[in-house]
Amino acid sequence: MMPLALYIHFPWCAKKCPYCDFNSHEAKGEIPENQYIDALLNDLDHDLDAIANQPLVSIFMGGGTPSLFSPASIDRLLRGVRSRLDFADNIEITMEVNPATVQKGLVGDRERFAGYYAAGISRLSIGVQSLNDSHLNLLGRVHSGSDAINAITAAKEAGFDNFNIDLMHGLSEQNLQNAIADLTAAIALEPTHVSWYQLTIEPNTVFYNQPPVLPDDDTLWEIYEAGLNQLANQGFHRYEISAFSKPGKESVHNQNYWQFGDYIGIGAGAHGKLTRNGVVTRRAKTRQPDHYLASSRLGGANFKDTIVDQSELPLEFLMNALRLTDGFNQALYETRTGLPLSTLENFLNRTQSLELIEKQNGWIKPTNKGAQFLNSLLEMV
């Protein structure tokens, strides 16, 4: 039976960042916490029929900013989920925390983090992005480097010993020296996991319409190479293009996603993927928070299902699995897609000849060159 994960989306944030293309909305006034928790559980009820008694291996609360919600609300939500679904032993439960909420007094003290810990959160993902105040300002963030450090310190004091730091590089006005200084400062905070990725300009964002001046390609490459060396030297294993972890601290939730596992998505704009009898179905929830809440109050379903055509499954699988540095083996491909490996024969022959893909001990993975040019690699599928 395929692993099953749960993603829970919280659509509100303290401020919409100019680079963000996620379904997030700046909070105007008080957030309807109780109503939204009710809607999430109602949403989950509508998904239960599609689940074949699979225990959850992970829960990930993302956004938006889940840490805008009180520990009491998070506790009620997790109790509701647990009453409906079985939890696997050692389930990983992650919540994203944005240090922007520290300034509003909502997060940052040990008691609040202790409340999240007591509710069952076992892992945090902290959206630091940078510890350099100048770069934070250029990114449109409303927290400072010291706010981020204070939040991490409070979380550790509350008992959290497993947390990820989100950190960007390739920022406007960033050079090799301050990019590596940023990474060094983040590592000094003793995270078990670092998501270190380059700023990209996405459509439907402020930066897309008003693009910042970013470092040139030579500088970006210098930062990239130096950063990889720094992370490796500090004991972080790179297991995905932008994910680095201490031994045994890889994200269970993200690994399931990249290995084309199944997951439920609840919340405004959440997405899910379920496989039944060889058929892969993607389920998308209503995006606008007001519409999502209104639909829930009326007791109706708020999703749209799309069956993935078999011809699209190879690309869907590879878009995820080729992000992993170890790649995938034949059994994973055939189990997760229901297709024989021979459906990739032409792709594998071509990409191997271009030294973009390599086969090693039964595993298929991107070469360093293939990982660097992954988008171009996927265009060959």
C-alpha positions in Angstrom: 0.0 0.0 0.0 1.3 3.4 -1.0 2.4 5.8 1.8 -0.2 8.5 2.7 0.6 12.0 3.8 -1.7 15.0 4.8 -1.0 18.6 3.7 -2.9 21.3 5.5 -3.0 24.8 4.0 -3.3 28.0 5.9 -4.0 30.9 3.5 -3.3 33.9 5.6 0.0 35.7 6.2 1.2 38.9 7.9 2.2 40.4 4.6 2.3 39.1 1.0 5.9 38.9 -0.1 6.8 40.3 -3.6 8.4 37.0 -4.7 5.6 34.7 -3.4 3.3 32.9 -5.9 1.6 30.6 -3.3 -2.0 30.9 -2.4 -1.6 33.3 0.4 -3.5 36.4 1.4 -2.6 39.3 3.7 -4.7 39.1 6.8 -7.1 42.0 7.1 -8.3 42.2 10.7 -8.8 39.1 12.9 -8.4 35.7 11.3 -11.5 33.4 11.7 -9.5 30.7 13.4 -12.4 28.6 14.8 -14.4 28.7 11.6 -11.3 27.7 9.5 -10.5 24.8 11.8 -14.1 23.6 11.4 -13.8 24.0 7.7 -10.6 22.0 7.6 -12.1 19.1 9.4 -15.3 19.2 7.2 -13.0 19.2 4.2 -11.2 16.1 5.5 -14.5 14.4 6.1 -15.2 14.7 2.3 -11.9 13.1 1.5 -12.2 10.1 3.8 -14.1 7.9 1.3 -11.2 8.0 -1.1 -8.7 6.7 1.6 -8.2 2.9 2.0 -7.5 2.8 5.8 -3.9 4.0 5.2 -2.2 5.4 8.3 -0.6 8.9 7.9 3.1 8.9 7.7 3.4 12.7 7.9 1.4 15.9 8.2 2.7 19.2 6.9 1.0 22.5 7.8 2.0 25.2 5.2 0.8 28.5 3.9 0.6 31.3 4.2 1.5 31.3 7.8 0.2 28.5 10.1 1.9 30.1 13.1 -0.7 32.9 12.9 -3.0 30.3 14.5 -3.0 29.8 18.3 -1.6 26.6 19.9 -5.2 25.9 21.0 -6.4 25.9 17.4 -3.6 23.7 16.2 -4.3 21.3 19.1 -8.0 21.1 18.1 -7.1 20.5 14.5 -4.7 17.7 15.2 -7.1 16.1 17.7 -9.8 16.2 14.9 -7.4 14.6 12.4 -6.4 11.9 14.8 -10.0 11.0 15.5 -10.6 10.4 11.8 -7.3 8.8 10.6 -4.7 6.5 12.0 -1.2 7.8 12.6 1.8 5.7 11.7 4.4 5.1 14.5 6.8 8.0 14.6 4.6 10.2 12.4 6.4 13.4 11.3 4.2 16.5 12.0 5.7 19.7 10.6 4.4 23.3 10.9 5.8 26.3 9.0 6.7 29.3 11.2 7.2 32.8 9.8 9.3 35.1 12.0 7.2 37.9 10.7 4.7 36.9 13.3 7.3 37.6 16.1 6.8 41.3 15.6 3.1 41.0 16.2 3.8 39.2 19.4 2.1 36.0 18.2 5.2 33.9 18.2 8.6 34.2 19.8 8.0 33.3 23.4 8.8 29.9 24.7 5.2 29.4 26.0 3.7 29.7 22.6 6.2 27.3 21.1 5.6 24.9 24.0 1.9 25.0 23.1 2.6 23.9 19.6 4.9 21.2 20.9 2.3 19.9 23.3 -0.3 19.8 20.5 1.9 17.3 18.7 4.0 19.3 16.3 7.3 17.4 16.1 9.1 19.5 13.5 9.3 23.1 12.5 10.1 24.7 9.1 11.1 28.3 9.8 11.0 30.8 6.9 14.1 32.8 7.6 15.1 33.5 4.0 18.0 35.6 5.2 19.6 36.8 8.4 20.9 40.0 6.7 18.5 42.9 7.4 19.3 44.6 4.2 18.5 41.6 2.1 15.3 40.9 4.2 14.2 44.5 3.4 14.8 44.0 -0.3 12.8 40.8 -0.1 9.9 42.6 1.4 10.0 40.7 4.6 8.7 42.3 7.8 11.0 40.5 10.2 14.6 41.2 11.0 17.5 38.8 11.4 17.4 39.1 15.2 13.6 38.3 15.1 14.5 35.0 13.3 17.2 34.2 15.8 14.9 34.9 18.7 12.2 32.7 17.3 14.6 29.8 16.7 16.0 30.2 20.2 12.5 30.2 21.8 11.6 27.1 19.8 14.7 25.2 21.0 14.0 26.3 24.6 10.4 24.9 24.2 11.8 21.5 23.2 12.0 21.5 19.4 15.2 19.7 18.4 14.2 19.0 14.8 13.7 22.0 12.6 14.4 23.3 9.1 15.6 26.7 8.1 14.4 28.1 4.8 17.2 30.2 3.3 17.5 31.9 -0.1 20.5 32.8 -2.1 21.1 34.8 -5.3 19.4 37.9 -3.8 19.5 41.4 -5.0 22.8 43.1 -4.0 24.1 39.8 -2.7 27.7 38.7 -3.3 29.7 35.6 -2.6 31.0 36.8 0.8 27.6 37.9 2.3 25.8 34.9 0.8 28.2 32.4 2.6 28.1 34.6 5.7 24.3 34.2 5.7 24.5 30.4 5.3 27.2 30.2 8.0 25.0 32.2 10.4 22.0 29.9 9.7 24.1 26.7 10.3 25.3 28.2 13.6 21.6 28.1 14.8 21.9 24.3 14.8 19.1 23.3 12.4 18.7 19.6 11.5 17.7 20.5 8.0 18.3 23.4 5.6 16.3 24.3 2.5 18.8 26.4 0.6 17.5 27.6 -2.8 18.0 30.4 -5.3 15.5 33.2 -5.6 13.5 32.7 -8.8 11.1 35.3 -10.3 7.7 33.7 -10.8 4.7 35.0 -12.8 1.9 36.7 -10.9 4.2 38.2 -8.3 5.3 41.8 -7.7 8.9 40.9 -8.6 7.7 39.6 -12.0 6.2 43.0 -12.8 9.0 44.9 -11.1 12.0 42.6 -11.3 14.9 43.3 -8.9 18.5 43.4 -10.2 19.9 40.0 -9.3 23.6 38.8 -9.3 25.2 37.9 -12.6 25.6 34.2 -13.6 29.2 34.0 -12.6 28.4 35.2 -9.1 25.4 32.9 -8.8 27.6 29.9 -9.7 30.3 30.9 -7.2 27.6 31.2 -4.5 26.2 27.8 -5.5 29.5 25.9 -5.4 30.7 27.6 -2.2 27.4 26.9 -0.5 27.3 23.2 -1.4 30.8 22.9 0.0 29.9 24.7 3.2 26.9 22.6 3.8 28.8 19.3 3.1 31.6 20.4 5.4 29.1 21.0 8.2 27.7 17.5 7.9 24.6 18.3 5.8 23.7 15.6 3.3 22.2 16.8 0.1 19.3 14.5 -0.7 17.3 16.7 -3.0 18.2 19.7 -5.3 17.6 22.2 -2.5 17.3 20.1 0.6 20.1 19.3 3.0 19.8 17.4 6.2 21.7 15.9 9.1 21.8 12.1 9.1 18.3 10.7 9.5 16.6 14.1 9.5 15.4 14.1 5.9 11.8 15.4 5.6 9.5 12.4 5.5 6.7 14.5 4.0 8.8 15.9 1.2 10.4 12.6 0.4 6.9 11.1 0.0 6.0 13.9 -2.4 9.2 13.5 -4.5 8.8 9.7 -4.6 5.3 10.2 -6.1 3.5 9.0 -3.0 -0.1 9.8 -2.1 -1.3 12.7 -0.1 -4.5 14.4 0.9 -4.7 18.2 0.7 -7.1 20.2 2.9 -7.5 23.9 3.1 -8.1 26.8 0.7 -6.2 26.0 -2.5 -4.8 22.7 -1.2 -4.0 19.9 -3.6 -4.0 16.2 -3.2 -3.0 13.1 -5.1 -4.5 9.6 -4.7 -3.8 6.4 -6.5 -6.5 3.8 -6.7 -6.5 0.7 -9.0 -3.8 2.2 -11.1 -5.6 5.4 -11.6 -4.0 8.7 -10.3 -6.4 11.4 -9.4 -5.4 15.0 -8.4 -7.9 16.9 -6.2 -7.8 20.7 -6.0 -9.7 22.7 -3.3 -11.4 26.1 -3.7 -8.7 28.7 -3.5 -10.3 31.9 -2.1 -10.6 31.7 1.7 -14.0 33.4 1.8 -15.4 30.9 -0.8 -13.8 28.0 1.0 -15.4 29.0 4.3 -18.8 29.7 2.7 -18.8 26.3 1.0 -18.0 24.6 4.3 -20.8 26.4 6.1 -23.2 25.1 3.5 -21.9 21.6 4.1 -20.9 21.1 0.5 -17.8 19.6 -1.1 -15.3 22.2 -2.4 -13.0 20.3 -4.7 -12.4 19.4 -8.3 -10.9 16.0 -9.3 -8.7 15.5 -12.4 -7.7 12.1 -13.5 -4.1 12.0 -14.8 -3.9 10.4 -18.2 -1.5 7.5 -18.4 0.5 9.3 -21.1 1.3 12.1 -18.6 2.4 9.8 -15.7 6.1 9.4 -16.8 6.6 13.2 -16.8 4.7 13.6 -13.5 6.8 11.0 -11.9 10.1 12.3 -13.2 9.4 15.9 -12.3 9.4 14.7 -8.7 11.8 11.8 -8.6 14.6 13.4 -10.5 14.9 16.1 -7.9 16.3 13.4 -5.5 20.1 13.1 -5.6 19.7 9.3 -5.4 17.0 9.2 -8.0 14.8 6.2 -8.2 14.8 2.5 -9.0 12.7 0.4 -11.4 10.4 -0.9 -8.7 9.5 2.6 -7.5 8.6 3.8 -11.0 6.5 0.7 -11.8 4.7 0.7 -8.4 3.9 4.4 -8.3 2.8 4.8 -12.0 1.6 1.3 -12.9 3.7 1.5 -16.0 6.7 -0.7 -17.1 10.1 0.9 -17.1 10.2 0.3 -20.8 8.0 3.4 -21.2 11.1 5.4 -20.3 13.5 3.6 -22.7 13.8 6.4 -25.3 14.2 9.1 -22.6 16.8 7.1 -20.7 18.8 6.3 -23.9 18.9 9.9 -25.0 19.7 11.5 -21.7 22.4 8.9 -20.9 24.1 9.7 -24.1 24.1 13.4 -23.1 25.5 12.5 -19.7 22.4 13.9 -18.0 21.2 10.6 -16.5 23.2 7.7 -15.1 22.3 4.2 -14.0 24.1 2.8 -10.9 23.4 -0.3 -9.0 19.8 -0.5 -10.3 19.1 3.2 -9.6 18.4 5.9 -12.1 19.5 9.4 -11.1 20.5 12.7 -12.6 24.2 13.5 -13.0 25.6 16.7 -11.6 25.0 18.2 -15.0 21.5 16.8 -15.2 20.6 18.2 -11.8 22.0 21.6 -12.8 19.8 21.7 -16.0 16.8 19.7 -14.7 14.2 21.8 -16.5 16.0 21.1 -19.8 16.3 17.5 -18.9 12.5 17.2 -18.3 11.7 18.7 -21.6 13.1 15.6 -23.2 10.5 13.3 -21.6 
